[in-house]
Amino acid sequence: MFVSMYESRVRADQRVQDILRQVENRDERKQERLQHTVIQSLSQSVNNHLDKTVRSTIIPSLTKVLEPVKDQIHHEMAQKLTATDSLLKDNISKMVRSRQTVESIGVAAGNAIQSPIQAAYREAFTNFVIPSFERTTQNMYQQVTDTFQKGTKEYTRQLESHLDSIRQRHIESRDPIVSELRNLTETFQTSAEQMKSHVLATIQTQLNNEMQKSITRFQSEMSQYVREAVREEISLAMKQHSDTINDSVLNILRSGAVTPVRATPDPQVEKTHIMNLLRQGQLNAAFQQALTAANLEVVMSLCEAVNPSQVFNQSPCPLQQPVLLSLIQQLSADLENQTDLKHKYLEEAVMNLDPHDTVTSEHMKGVLYSLNQKLRVYIPNHPNDKVARSLRMLLMASESLIR
């Protein structure tokens, strides 16, 4: 009799434990599915809303803010470039190539867009991001709470029903089993509360991470947009300055001036600026600056500082065709002084002329004709000069290009 009752109680305990384990496993699976669904829905909703806000509000606002800055820069550059004379062209050349001007443009652009960007950030976060985040968070917490409470109530109801049936079948051993079930129920409720806290903390952490990633990505895109805008404006200014220098060289060629005349700017300042360009590896810009100074002393100081092989052994030649023509014209103006150095540069410059170039084909004959006249005067007057033979070869090469 006692053995039978003991075996019955053992079997009952075993069934209760199996049922509890099944219920716990089912509840864990439900909680995992719920957690995955909530996180995925929330992440997609927040990302979509952030992308929509950035594209529809912040980027158009920033574009509107940058348009006046861009127009103002264009207007100022146009006034400065159209209202200048030859002295102002030289000053613009120095100013645009100086680091201080580039830094000033960057600072002005930064100051101009700082307030609009801050206002756009503040307005977007105040009117859209923060309210949307609060509503989404409240809805998420409410859905999690409702689902959790509903699942808990359903689980409690099923458990109570099952316990009632067990209590009816095992009336003899009711007290020990009921006490144990109550302990299990309390343990389950404690675990459920802990699980609820853990789920909410996990969701909060993931939501914060997604918000941080979205903000970082937005800041990166905004910085890239601003850098591109500033880079375009600076490139446009440099291109306009380069066009001005080329026009200046062509004007010198068209004018037919042979003997360079000392310009107003201080030659020492010109030399310093040219040496800075040379140290930066900008050979064409350095020769352009020296030739547009209309000062043979400045041109010769640059020729003395640079070995001809350093300039002309590169392929392609770093000097543009207008620069080569102007160099030939100014060096051939006076062959009496520093003849050897001038011959080296003239020889290399003539050999690097491109007759198929538009500018070269237009001005080459006049420049080389002037060079040939100077050579025909110099060679008979200095028959014993050590460079006379080399100058005859240069004359032949120049005449062959004119034919």
Secondary structure as UniProt FT lines:
FT   HELIX           2..53
FT   HELIX           54..58
FT   HELIX           59..82
FT   HELIX           86..97
FT   HELIX           99..124
FT   HELIX           125..129
FT   HELIX           130..169
FT   TURN            172..173
FT   HELIX           174..255
FT   HELIX           267..279
FT   TURN            280..281
FT   HELIX           283..292
FT   TURN            293..294
FT   HELIX           296..305
FT   HELIX           308..312
FT   HELIX           321..331
FT   TURN            332..333
FT   HELIX           339..351
FT   TURN            355..356
FT   HELIX           358..381
FT   TURN            383..384
FT   TURN            386..387
FT   HELIX           388..402
//
